[in-house]
Amino acid sequence: MTFQIKETPEIFDVVIVGSGAGGGMAAYTLTKAGAKVCLLEAGSYYDPADPQYITQMKNPWESPRRGASSTRPFGDFDAAYGGWQIEGEPYSAVKGTEFHWFRSRMLGGRTNHWGRISLRFGPNDFKRGSLTGIGDDWPIGYDDLKPFYDKTDKLIGIFGSVENIYNEPDGIYLPPPPMRLHEHFIKKAGTNLKIPVIPSRLSILTRPINNERGSCFYCNQCSRGCNKYADFSSSSVLVIPAMKTGNLTLINHAMVREVLTDQATGLATGVSYVDTKTMAEVSVRAKRVVLGASACESARLLLNSKSARFPQGLANTSGVIGKYLNDSTGASRSAFVPSLMNRDRYNEDGVGGSHIYSPWWLDNNKLDFARGYHIEYGGGMGMPGYGFGMGMHNNNGKYPYPNGEKLPAGGYGSRLREDVNRFYGAHIGMAGRGEPIPLETNYCEIDPGKVDKYGIPTLRFHYKWSDHEIKQAKHMQDTFEELIIEMGGIPLGNKPGADTNYGLEAPGKIIHEIGTVRMGDNPNRSALNKYQQAHDVKNLFVVDAGPFVSQGDKNVTWTILASSMRTSEYIIDQVKANKI
Amino acid sequence: MKRRDLIKNITLTSVGLATAQVLPAQTENIAAGKPKKQKSNYGRTPDEIKRDEKLASETFFTPGEMAVITRLCDIILPAEGTSPSAVQVGVPAFIEFIAKDMPYQQVPLRGGIMWLENYSRKLFGKSFVAITPANQMTIVDAIAYPELATPAVSAGVAFFNLMRDLTLTGFYTTEAGFEDLGYVGNRPNNWEGPPAEVLKKFNF
């Protein structure tokens, strides 16, 4: 270990912290425009096409635990390095509150394993305060982001269908894949119940869009990263192409400690980081600093960048940094569908994820909760992995065999093979993902006296759901049961009730956290202006989901990408105008 | 249920997946606490390789415990037609690995074996593996059917449920399991929806 502080000789045009959706898009846009960019990533290098990293197309027996989640939270074959707990990088929560913080330490961050659900925010999603009296409006509207959503669609590729639903704006789509069998069942049930069921909108290439990337070969494994680059990961689609411009200096294993500032001018001058391999301290000088470290990590970095001039942390005159932390709500239910027993066998893998979803269809003015949710669906004849066949004794006594005979639940021997075979592909699942109310009282802050293994002060969370989210989860559970019963299914387990907040997942479990470095027009109530530029420090920008005022019920990645592209183009314009 | 010729070419290399041919040797190795060297070929990080290797180098169950696990696996999924048994595809070794990988499984598994051994001695005066197959089935029949079992053997029911769970997962995550199930995915294709005759059957 060395305590000598190294300094890179070059002064970069821009230094970017984090290589996920926000940092990757900034690196791509800025290097393509000719800027000399340094990109810092806390984790290792990762390329889904490099055999040393590949988990795609592996069979379950290649893992001694058959893909179980003992090591990686979503199983051995999931592409994300890291998880809700990382050794040596702790966080805490104030007693009586809860937050689970998922971090991926790798090139591309969490975009390597995400669900590729790529929804645009709708016009109403930017105007929550004025439309509902609860929450705040964004300083921008849908029309400000629309050109960047369009460009993102074309650059990255997305499939979907034009539906003309006002608050679910259509994009520029590749053809969606046909429905799987259970998805036909769900669509029919939804239609009968007047719940819309439409093709998913996923950033997966059902057709080739350029020569650098292949198209989908339908292995159902986007969460493992794609060796043909046929889905969107920041690593394969943004950072690796940015490296090919010759303008990008990528530094892996760089855990950023603070943003450096000139105390005279108050401008950012670069960042300092810990080389996690050698524990050396290194500083990178740059004319502009862009943070895309993730909502909570960017907030932590700013709060840790204290100086005489910025005693509350950098860009935090408003005191708002860390506040308004919010994650999507989530609740789910699974079911058994007897008419899907004894299925004909065929390859039903499809793309990675559901081919259908239900966008929010009701009017919250007529409900006892203020925000909507969408429903994602699962099922089909998937690849067996750890957990396959478990719980057979809960099911196999209930349904007669083809000869009309019923046997007592459980058992052993030859019947179990028949049970596994007759039940295969007869289970479905559904999960709601809902919009939460961003609250000032839900926040992250620096945990007094606590540091991680790099000596960087850690975060303490304070997060509680409000009644709006709990009632929304109750509504989800009612809807799930209606859908299941309508398709002739049998809901599994007991219906989650008030004792479990209706199955509402703990904050952080859905991994859609946003809001900790708010943007707004009023510098007393926000950290960033409408270009995600710090009110206090004009050459400092945030391009992850930290700036977002709210998140709709729309998974936020596509909005991170569009916003980061918009901010990057703004930076280019400002540089050309000699303003930063 | 469809059956295919499947056992001919089982050539699996990972730990826990002996071929039918090498089975006796592997059983001996496990019994003697000599695990096979783990090969990491599924995109592991350096830390994960270390953890896998450490687990592979450890032994959890005693030879006596492994004998009980092996016998139960054989009862739960014996060979049928051309499909091999759970033991033939290495499920006991898989269960041993899971016990090491998931420490929360250790007490239910070891304790369950102890319960079974005690019950066997009470009823028949000997260890479960030493009693006659008929007597073994008397015990299994008492604990294999949760809704019929008496409350007095509820611990045995829970253990048998766990063994059934792990045996089914262990078997169906092998090549032989894929064959038995008729799983035909995990290969490149062009998805055009379910076959027309399937959609027709359900009026879609």
Interface residues (C-beta under 8 A of the other chain):
Chain A: S44 Q52 Y53 I54 T55 M57 K58 N59 P60 W61 E62 S63 P64 R65 R66 G67 A68 S70 T71 D76 F77 Y81 P177 P178 M179 R180 L181 H184 F185 K188 F217 Y218 C219 N220 S339 D344 R345 Y346 N347 E348 D349 G350 V351 M381 G382 M383 P384 G385 Y386 G387 F388 G389 M390 G391 M392 H393 G397 P408 A409 G410 G411 Y412 G413 S414 L416 R417 E418 V420 N421 R422 Y424
Chain B: M1 K2 L12 S14 V15 G16 L17 Q38 N41 Y42 G43 T45 E48 R51 D52 L55 A56 I75 I76 L77 P78 E80 S83 F94 F97 I98 D101 M102 V140 A144 Y145 P146 E147 L148 V157 F160 N161 R164 D165 L168 T169 G170 F171 Y172 T173 T174 E175 G177 F178 D180 L181 G182 Y183 V184 G185 N186 R187 P188 N189 N190 W191 E192 G193 P194 P195 E197 V198 L199 K201 F202 F204
